[in-house]
C-alpha cells in the first residue's frame, strides 16, 4: 500500500527584515531573515510515527531545523520571487533556491507561501522502515508564513506561522 506520511507543525519562529514600498517588496534594500522550528513540534497525529521520526532526527542532539534567507529575486510574475538561503537540519547545512509567493495584504503584514523538496539523505538521515514498509527519502515541504510588524516599526517578528509537509511515500 502506498500513501504519504503527513506531518505538520506550527510554532516556526524567527524574523524577517524587508523593505516594503507601496505594498511591494523593495529589493533595493537586501532582505534578511532567520527561521527556526523545534523538531519536537513536528507531528503526524500517530504517536508511533512521531516517536520514530524524532528518534531518527536525533531531536535531543539536533533540536531545531533552521533557515537563513540569503536573497530574493523577482521571477517576472507579480508577487512571485526566487528565494535562496540555507537550511540546517541534523547539523548539516545545504543551500536551496525555490519560488515563493509573497503578498503584503496590509502595511503591517507579509505573507509568504512556497514548496520545496528535500532528500533527507543529504542531511545524513536514512529513511525509516515502518514494519515492512519502506519510506521514500524525498520530503515535500509546504510553508505558509505570516510575518507581522514588530514594535520597532519594521516588518520583523514572525507571527502566526503554519508549516506542513509530506515526509515521503510508503511502498
Biotite code that builds the C-alpha atoms (Angstrom):
import biotite.structure as struc

atoms = struc.array([
    struc.Atom([0.000, 0.000, 0.000], chain_id="A", res_id=1, res_name="UNK", atom_name="CA", element="C"),
    struc.Atom([1.361, 3.437, -0.926], chain_id="A", res_id=2, res_name="UNK", atom_name="CA", element="C"),
    struc.Atom([0.374, 6.598, 0.927], chain_id="A", res_id=3, res_name="UNK", atom_name="CA", element="C"),
    struc.Atom([2.241, 9.667, 2.195], chain_id="A", res_id=4, res_name="UNK", atom_name="CA", element="C"),
    struc.Atom([3.115, 10.233, 5.827], chain_id="A", res_id=5, res_name="UNK", atom_name="CA", element="C"),
    struc.Atom([1.972, 13.773, 6.536], chain_id="A", res_id=6, res_name="UNK", atom_name="CA", element="C"),
    struc.Atom([3.409, 15.840, 9.333], chain_id="A", res_id=7, res_name="UNK", atom_name="CA", element="C"),
    struc.Atom([2.614, 19.393, 10.286], chain_id="A", res_id=8, res_name="UNK", atom_name="CA", element="C"),
    struc.Atom([3.750, 21.978, 12.730], chain_id="A", res_id=9, res_name="UNK", atom_name="CA", element="C"),
    struc.Atom([3.033, 25.410, 13.992], chain_id="A", res_id=10, res_name="UNK", atom_name="CA", element="C"),
    struc.Atom([5.468, 27.393, 16.048], chain_id="A", res_id=11, res_name="UNK", atom_name="CA", element="C"),
    struc.Atom([8.008, 28.446, 13.426], chain_id="A", res_id=12, res_name="UNK", atom_name="CA", element="C"),
    struc.Atom([9.917, 31.337, 14.990], chain_id="A", res_id=13, res_name="UNK", atom_name="CA", element="C"),
    struc.Atom([12.239, 33.970, 13.646], chain_id="A", res_id=14, res_name="UNK", atom_name="CA", element="C"),
    struc.Atom([12.437, 37.343, 11.997], chain_id="A", res_id=15, res_name="UNK", atom_name="CA", element="C"),
    struc.Atom([12.204, 38.830, 8.520], chain_id="A", res_id=16, res_name="UNK", atom_name="CA", element="C"),
    struc.Atom([13.777, 42.155, 7.593], chain_id="A", res_id=17, res_name="UNK", atom_name="CA", element="C"),
    struc.Atom([12.402, 43.539, 4.338], chain_id="A", res_id=18, res_name="UNK", atom_name="CA", element="C"),
    struc.Atom([11.595, 46.938, 2.915], chain_id="A", res_id=19, res_name="UNK", atom_name="CA", element="C"),
    struc.Atom([8.064, 47.444, 1.627], chain_id="A", res_id=20, res_name="UNK", atom_name="CA", element="C"),
    struc.Atom([7.150, 50.223, -0.800], chain_id="A", res_id=21, res_name="UNK", atom_name="CA", element="C"),
    struc.Atom([3.552, 50.742, -1.905], chain_id="A", res_id=22, res_name="UNK", atom_name="CA", element="C"),
    struc.Atom([2.549, 47.186, -0.995], chain_id="A", res_id=23, res_name="UNK", atom_name="CA", element="C"),
    struc.Atom([5.515, 45.541, -2.738], chain_id="A", res_id=24, res_name="UNK", atom_name="CA", element="C"),
    struc.Atom([8.872, 44.199, -1.579], chain_id="A", res_id=25, res_name="UNK", atom_name="CA", element="C"),
    struc.Atom([11.644, 46.715, -2.303], chain_id="A", res_id=26, res_name="UNK", atom_name="CA", element="C"),
    struc.Atom([14.678, 44.644, -3.268], chain_id="A", res_id=27, res_name="UNK", atom_name="CA", element="C"),
    struc.Atom([16.847, 47.772, -3.408], chain_id="A", res_id=28, res_name="UNK", atom_name="CA", element="C"),
    struc.Atom([17.421, 47.032, 0.257], chain_id="A", res_id=29, res_name="UNK", atom_name="CA", element="C"),
    struc.Atom([18.588, 43.408, 0.565], chain_id="A", res_id=30, res_name="UNK", atom_name="CA", element="C"),
    struc.Atom([16.152, 41.325, 2.637], chain_id="A", res_id=31, res_name="UNK", atom_name="CA", element="C"),
    struc.Atom([17.363, 39.214, 5.549], chain_id="A", res_id=32, res_name="UNK", atom_name="CA", element="C"),
    struc.Atom([15.764, 36.665, 7.792], chain_id="A", res_id=33, res_name="UNK", atom_name="CA", element="C"),
    struc.Atom([16.158, 33.639, 10.047], chain_id="A", res_id=34, res_name="UNK", atom_name="CA", element="C"),
    struc.Atom([13.657, 30.929, 10.921], chain_id="A", res_id=35, res_name="UNK", atom_name="CA", element="C"),
    struc.Atom([13.769, 28.079, 13.400], chain_id="A", res_id=36, res_name="UNK", atom_name="CA", element="C"),
    struc.Atom([11.450, 25.148, 14.043], chain_id="A", res_id=37, res_name="UNK", atom_name="CA", element="C"),
    struc.Atom([11.642, 22.937, 17.120], chain_id="A", res_id=38, res_name="UNK", atom_name="CA", element="C"),
    struc.Atom([11.581, 19.387, 15.674], chain_id="A", res_id=39, res_name="UNK", atom_name="CA", element="C"),
    struc.Atom([9.546, 18.172, 18.655], chain_id="A", res_id=40, res_name="UNK", atom_name="CA", element="C"),
    struc.Atom([6.680, 20.222, 17.181], chain_id="A", res_id=41, res_name="UNK", atom_name="CA", element="C"),
    struc.Atom([6.570, 18.004, 14.062], chain_id="A", res_id=42, res_name="UNK", atom_name="CA", element="C"),
    struc.Atom([3.584, 15.713, 14.386], chain_id="A", res_id=43, res_name="UNK", atom_name="CA", element="C"),
    struc.Atom([1.684, 13.286, 12.175], chain_id="A", res_id=44, res_name="UNK", atom_name="CA", element="C"),
    struc.Atom([-1.039, 12.507, 14.686], chain_id="A", res_id=45, res_name="UNK", atom_name="CA", element="C"),
    struc.Atom([0.383, 8.992, 15.069], chain_id="A", res_id=46, res_name="UNK", atom_name="CA", element="C"),
    struc.Atom([2.490, 8.677, 18.237], chain_id="A", res_id=47, res_name="UNK", atom_name="CA", element="C"),
    struc.Atom([4.433, 5.691, 16.868], chain_id="A", res_id=48, res_name="UNK", atom_name="CA", element="C"),
    struc.Atom([5.411, 7.543, 13.674], chain_id="A", res_id=49, res_name="UNK", atom_name="CA", element="C"),
    struc.Atom([6.197, 10.721, 15.633], chain_id="A", res_id=50, res_name="UNK", atom_name="CA", element="C"),
    struc.Atom([8.415, 8.900, 18.135], chain_id="A", res_id=51, res_name="UNK", atom_name="CA", element="C"),
    struc.Atom([10.305, 7.175, 15.299], chain_id="A", res_id=52, res_name="UNK", atom_name="CA", element="C"),
    struc.Atom([10.703, 10.452, 13.404], chain_id="A", res_id=53, res_name="UNK", atom_name="CA", element="C"),
    struc.Atom([12.091, 12.262, 16.458], chain_id="A", res_id=54, res_name="UNK", atom_name="CA", element="C"),
    struc.Atom([14.408, 9.342, 17.220], chain_id="A", res_id=55, res_name="UNK", atom_name="CA", element="C"),
    struc.Atom([15.764, 9.265, 13.654], chain_id="A", res_id=56, res_name="UNK", atom_name="CA", element="C"),
    struc.Atom([16.220, 13.027, 13.603], chain_id="A", res_id=57, res_name="UNK", atom_name="CA", element="C"),
    struc.Atom([18.026, 12.666, 16.961], chain_id="A", res_id=58, res_name="UNK", atom_name="CA", element="C"),
    struc.Atom([15.923, 15.516, 18.324], chain_id="A", res_id=59, res_name="UNK", atom_name="CA", element="C"),
    struc.Atom([17.846, 15.720, 21.598], chain_id="A", res_id=60, res_name="UNK", atom_name="CA", element="C"),
    struc.Atom([21.093, 16.340, 19.745], chain_id="A", res_id=61, res_name="UNK", atom_name="CA", element="C"),
    struc.Atom([19.567, 18.382, 16.880], chain_id="A", res_id=62, res_name="UNK", atom_name="CA", element="C"),
    struc.Atom([16.524, 20.115, 18.392], chain_id="A", res_id=63, res_name="UNK", atom_name="CA", element="C"),
    struc.Atom([15.799, 22.574, 15.573], chain_id="A", res_id=64, res_name="UNK", atom_name="CA", element="C"),
    struc.Atom([15.573, 22.945, 11.816], chain_id="A", res_id=65, res_name="UNK", atom_name="CA", element="C"),
    struc.Atom([16.955, 26.366, 10.893], chain_id="A", res_id=66, res_name="UNK", atom_name="CA", element="C"),
    struc.Atom([16.779, 28.521, 7.796], chain_id="A", res_id=67, res_name="UNK", atom_name="CA", element="C"),
    struc.Atom([18.621, 31.673, 6.792], chain_id="A", res_id=68, res_name="UNK", atom_name="CA", element="C"),
    struc.Atom([17.431, 33.914, 3.961], chain_id="A", res_id=69, res_name="UNK", atom_name="CA", element="C"),
    struc.Atom([20.252, 34.764, 1.548], chain_id="A", res_id=70, res_name="UNK", atom_name="CA", element="C"),
    struc.Atom([18.354, 36.573, -1.201], chain_id="A", res_id=71, res_name="UNK", atom_name="CA", element="C"),
    struc.Atom([15.215, 37.223, -3.200], chain_id="A", res_id=72, res_name="UNK", atom_name="CA", element="C"),
    struc.Atom([14.911, 37.810, -6.938], chain_id="A", res_id=73, res_name="UNK", atom_name="CA", element="C"),
    struc.Atom([11.753, 38.708, -8.853], chain_id="A", res_id=74, res_name="UNK", atom_name="CA", element="C"),
    struc.Atom([10.595, 35.994, -11.276], chain_id="A", res_id=75, res_name="UNK", atom_name="CA", element="C"),
    struc.Atom([8.718, 38.350, -13.584], chain_id="A", res_id=76, res_name="UNK", atom_name="CA", element="C"),
    struc.Atom([5.382, 37.180, -12.214], chain_id="A", res_id=77, res_name="UNK", atom_name="CA", element="C"),
    struc.Atom([3.678, 39.639, -9.850], chain_id="A", res_id=78, res_name="UNK", atom_name="CA", element="C"),
    struc.Atom([4.230, 38.629, -6.232], chain_id="A", res_id=79, res_name="UNK", atom_name="CA", element="C"),
    struc.Atom([6.469, 35.661, -7.066], chain_id="A", res_id=80, res_name="UNK", atom_name="CA", element="C"),
    struc.Atom([10.152, 35.541, -6.092], chain_id="A", res_id=81, res_name="UNK", atom_name="CA", element="C"),
    struc.Atom([13.015, 33.084, -6.290], chain_id="A", res_id=82, res_name="UNK", atom_name="CA", element="C"),
    struc.Atom([14.112, 32.843, -2.668], chain_id="A", res_id=83, res_name="UNK", atom_name="CA", element="C"),
    struc.Atom([17.533, 31.463, -1.775], chain_id="A", res_id=84, res_name="UNK", atom_name="CA", element="C"),
    struc.Atom([19.082, 30.544, 1.515], chain_id="A", res_id=85, res_name="UNK", atom_name="CA", element="C"),
    struc.Atom([20.372, 27.774, 3.713], chain_id="A", res_id=86, res_name="UNK", atom_name="CA", element="C"),
    struc.Atom([18.618, 25.034, 5.634], chain_id="A", res_id=87, res_name="UNK", atom_name="CA", element="C"),
    struc.Atom([20.367, 23.388, 8.596], chain_id="A", res_id=88, res_name="UNK", atom_name="CA", element="C"),
    struc.Atom([18.997, 20.022, 9.677], chain_id="A", res_id=89, res_name="UNK", atom_name="CA", element="C"),
    struc.Atom([20.750, 17.472, 11.868], chain_id="A", res_id=90, res_name="UNK", atom_name="CA", element="C"),
    struc.Atom([23.886, 19.657, 11.922], chain_id="A", res_id=91, res_name="UNK", atom_name="CA", element="C"),
    struc.Atom([24.193, 19.694, 8.108], chain_id="A", res_id=92, res_name="UNK", atom_name="CA", element="C"),
    struc.Atom([23.699, 22.925, 6.137], chain_id="A", res_id=93, res_name="UNK", atom_name="CA", element="C"),
    struc.Atom([22.582, 22.936, 2.497], chain_id="A", res_id=94, res_name="UNK", atom_name="CA", element="C"),
    struc.Atom([21.782, 25.804, 0.111], chain_id="A", res_id=95, res_name="UNK", atom_name="CA", element="C"),
    struc.Atom([18.433, 25.904, -1.697], chain_id="A", res_id=96, res_name="UNK", atom_name="CA", element="C"),
    struc.Atom([16.551, 28.138, -4.093], chain_id="A", res_id=97, res_name="UNK", atom_name="CA", element="C"),
    struc.Atom([12.799, 27.891, -4.723], chain_id="A", res_id=98, res_name="UNK", atom_name="CA", element="C"),
    struc.Atom([9.927, 30.096, -5.829], chain_id="A", res_id=99, res_name="UNK", atom_name="CA", element="C"),
    struc.Atom([7.688, 31.699, -3.220], chain_id="A", res_id=100, res_name="UNK", atom_name="CA", element="C"),
    struc.Atom([4.521, 33.762, -3.422], chain_id="A", res_id=101, res_name="UNK", atom_name="CA", element="C"),
    struc.Atom([4.886, 36.952, -1.383], chain_id="A", res_id=102, res_name="UNK", atom_name="CA", element="C"),
    struc.Atom([1.914, 39.129, -0.519], chain_id="A", res_id=103, res_name="UNK", atom_name="CA", element="C"),
    struc.Atom([1.648, 42.328, 1.513], chain_id="A", res_id=104, res_name="UNK", atom_name="CA", element="C"),
    struc.Atom([-2.036, 42.288, 2.498], chain_id="A", res_id=105, res_name="UNK", atom_name="CA", element="C"),
    struc.Atom([-1.706, 45.366, 4.730], chain_id="A", res_id=106, res_name="UNK", atom_name="CA", element="C"),
    struc.Atom([1.090, 47.683, 5.893], chain_id="A", res_id=107, res_name="UNK", atom_name="CA", element="C"),
    struc.Atom([1.864, 45.549, 8.961], chain_id="A", res_id=108, res_name="UNK", atom_name="CA", element="C"),
    struc.Atom([1.783, 42.037, 7.450], chain_id="A", res_id=109, res_name="UNK", atom_name="CA", element="C"),
    struc.Atom([3.737, 39.994, 4.903], chain_id="A", res_id=110, res_name="UNK", atom_name="CA", element="C"),
    struc.Atom([2.533, 36.552, 3.845], chain_id="A", res_id=111, res_name="UNK", atom_name="CA", element="C"),
    struc.Atom([4.914, 34.063, 2.187], chain_id="A", res_id=112, res_name="UNK", atom_name="CA", element="C"),
    struc.Atom([3.988, 30.683, 0.739], chain_id="A", res_id=113, res_name="UNK", atom_name="CA", element="C"),
    struc.Atom([6.125, 28.103, -1.030], chain_id="A", res_id=114, res_name="UNK", atom_name="CA", element="C"),
    struc.Atom([7.050, 24.477, -1.557], chain_id="A", res_id=115, res_name="UNK", atom_name="CA", element="C"),
    struc.Atom([10.314, 22.597, -1.747], chain_id="A", res_id=116, res_name="UNK", atom_name="CA", element="C"),
    struc.Atom([11.528, 19.025, -1.976], chain_id="A", res_id=117, res_name="UNK", atom_name="CA", element="C"),
    struc.Atom([14.389, 17.748, 0.162], chain_id="A", res_id=118, res_name="UNK", atom_name="CA", element="C"),
    struc.Atom([16.185, 14.414, 0.228], chain_id="A", res_id=119, res_name="UNK", atom_name="CA", element="C"),
    struc.Atom([16.798, 13.517, 3.874], chain_id="A", res_id=120, res_name="UNK", atom_name="CA", element="C"),
    struc.Atom([19.904, 11.559, 2.881], chain_id="A", res_id=121, res_name="UNK", atom_name="CA", element="C"),
    struc.Atom([21.522, 14.930, 2.005], chain_id="A", res_id=122, res_name="UNK", atom_name="CA", element="C"),
    struc.Atom([21.328, 15.648, 5.748], chain_id="A", res_id=123, res_name="UNK", atom_name="CA", element="C"),
    struc.Atom([22.809, 12.330, 6.849], chain_id="A", res_id=124, res_name="UNK", atom_name="CA", element="C"),
    struc.Atom([19.475, 10.705, 7.661], chain_id="A", res_id=125, res_name="UNK", atom_name="CA", element="C"),
    struc.Atom([18.362, 7.366, 6.289], chain_id="A", res_id=126, res_name="UNK", atom_name="CA", element="C"),
    struc.Atom([14.644, 6.928, 5.594], chain_id="A", res_id=127, res_name="UNK", atom_name="CA", element="C"),
    struc.Atom([12.850, 4.856, 8.205], chain_id="A", res_id=128, res_name="UNK", atom_name="CA", element="C"),
    struc.Atom([11.288, 1.467, 7.711], chain_id="A", res_id=129, res_name="UNK", atom_name="CA", element="C"),
    struc.Atom([7.952, 1.059, 9.408], chain_id="A", res_id=130, res_name="UNK", atom_name="CA", element="C"),
    struc.Atom([7.429, -2.680, 9.886], chain_id="A", res_id=131, res_name="UNK", atom_name="CA", element="C"),
    struc.Atom([7.530, -3.981, 6.300], chain_id="A", res_id=132, res_name="UNK", atom_name="CA", element="C"),
    struc.Atom([7.031, -0.577, 4.726], chain_id="A", res_id=133, res_name="UNK", atom_name="CA", element="C"),
    struc.Atom([9.845, 1.497, 3.232], chain_id="A", res_id=134, res_name="UNK", atom_name="CA", element="C"),
    struc.Atom([9.543, 5.281, 3.351], chain_id="A", res_id=135, res_name="UNK", atom_name="CA", element="C"),
    struc.Atom([10.909, 7.262, 0.414], chain_id="A", res_id=136, res_name="UNK", atom_name="CA", element="C"),
    struc.Atom([13.776, 9.681, 1.213], chain_id="A", res_id=137, res_name="UNK", atom_name="CA", element="C"),
    struc.Atom([12.217, 12.682, -0.549], chain_id="A", res_id=138, res_name="UNK", atom_name="CA", element="C"),
    struc.Atom([10.293, 15.061, 1.682], chain_id="A", res_id=139, res_name="UNK", atom_name="CA", element="C"),
    struc.Atom([7.894, 17.618, 0.233], chain_id="A", res_id=140, res_name="UNK", atom_name="CA", element="C"),
    struc.Atom([7.582, 20.676, 2.453], chain_id="A", res_id=141, res_name="UNK", atom_name="CA", element="C"),
    struc.Atom([4.957, 23.386, 2.126], chain_id="A", res_id=142, res_name="UNK", atom_name="CA", element="C"),
    struc.Atom([5.266, 26.550, 4.200], chain_id="A", res_id=143, res_name="UNK", atom_name="CA", element="C"),
    struc.Atom([2.849, 29.362, 4.891], chain_id="A", res_id=144, res_name="UNK", atom_name="CA", element="C"),
    struc.Atom([4.457, 32.183, 6.836], chain_id="A", res_id=145, res_name="UNK", atom_name="CA", element="C"),
    struc.Atom([2.821, 35.321, 8.163], chain_id="A", res_id=146, res_name="UNK", atom_name="CA", element="C"),
    struc.Atom([5.230, 37.990, 9.424], chain_id="A", res_id=147, res_name="UNK", atom_name="CA", element="C"),
    struc.Atom([3.784, 40.815, 11.466], chain_id="A", res_id=148, res_name="UNK", atom_name="CA", element="C"),
    struc.Atom([5.213, 44.275, 12.040], chain_id="A", res_id=149, res_name="UNK", atom_name="CA", element="C"),
    struc.Atom([7.500, 44.386, 15.065], chain_id="A", res_id=150, res_name="UNK", atom_name="CA", element="C"),
    struc.Atom([7.071, 47.126, 17.664], chain_id="A", res_id=151, res_name="UNK", atom_name="CA", element="C"),
    struc.Atom([10.078, 48.898, 16.146], chain_id="A", res_id=152, res_name="UNK", atom_name="CA", element="C"),
    struc.Atom([8.020, 49.711, 13.058], chain_id="A", res_id=153, res_name="UNK", atom_name="CA", element="C"),
    struc.Atom([9.897, 47.262, 10.849], chain_id="A", res_id=154, res_name="UNK", atom_name="CA", element="C"),
    struc.Atom([8.348, 44.093, 9.452], chain_id="A", res_id=155, res_name="UNK", atom_name="CA", element="C"),
    struc.Atom([10.155, 41.599, 11.565], chain_id="A", res_id=156, res_name="UNK", atom_name="CA", element="C"),
    struc.Atom([8.810, 39.185, 14.100], chain_id="A", res_id=157, res_name="UNK", atom_name="CA", element="C"),
    struc.Atom([7.290, 36.068, 12.664], chain_id="A", res_id=158, res_name="UNK", atom_name="CA", element="C"),
    struc.Atom([3.728, 35.825, 13.883], chain_id="A", res_id=159, res_name="UNK", atom_name="CA", element="C"),
    struc.Atom([1.190, 33.162, 13.013], chain_id="A", res_id=160, res_name="UNK", atom_name="CA", element="C"),
    struc.Atom([3.036, 30.540, 11.034], chain_id="A", res_id=161, res_name="UNK", atom_name="CA", element="C"),
    struc.Atom([1.962, 27.208, 9.702], chain_id="A", res_id=162, res_name="UNK", atom_name="CA", element="C"),
    struc.Atom([4.313, 24.638, 8.204], chain_id="A", res_id=163, res_name="UNK", atom_name="CA", element="C"),
    struc.Atom([3.374, 21.323, 6.781], chain_id="A", res_id=164, res_name="UNK", atom_name="CA", element="C"),
    struc.Atom([4.949, 18.685, 4.668], chain_id="A", res_id=165, res_name="UNK", atom_name="CA", element="C"),
    struc.Atom([4.803, 15.175, 3.441], chain_id="A", res_id=166, res_name="UNK", atom_name="CA", element="C"),
    struc.Atom([7.630, 13.075, 4.745], chain_id="A", res_id=167, res_name="UNK", atom_name="CA", element="C"),
    struc.Atom([7.751, 10.732, 1.806], chain_id="A", res_id=168, res_name="UNK", atom_name="CA", element="C"),
    struc.Atom([5.693, 7.921, 0.407], chain_id="A", res_id=169, res_name="UNK", atom_name="CA", element="C"),
    struc.Atom([5.470, 4.417, 1.729], chain_id="A", res_id=170, res_name="UNK", atom_name="CA", element="C"),
    struc.Atom([5.919, 1.422, -0.554], chain_id="A", res_id=171, res_name="UNK", atom_name="CA", element="C"),
])
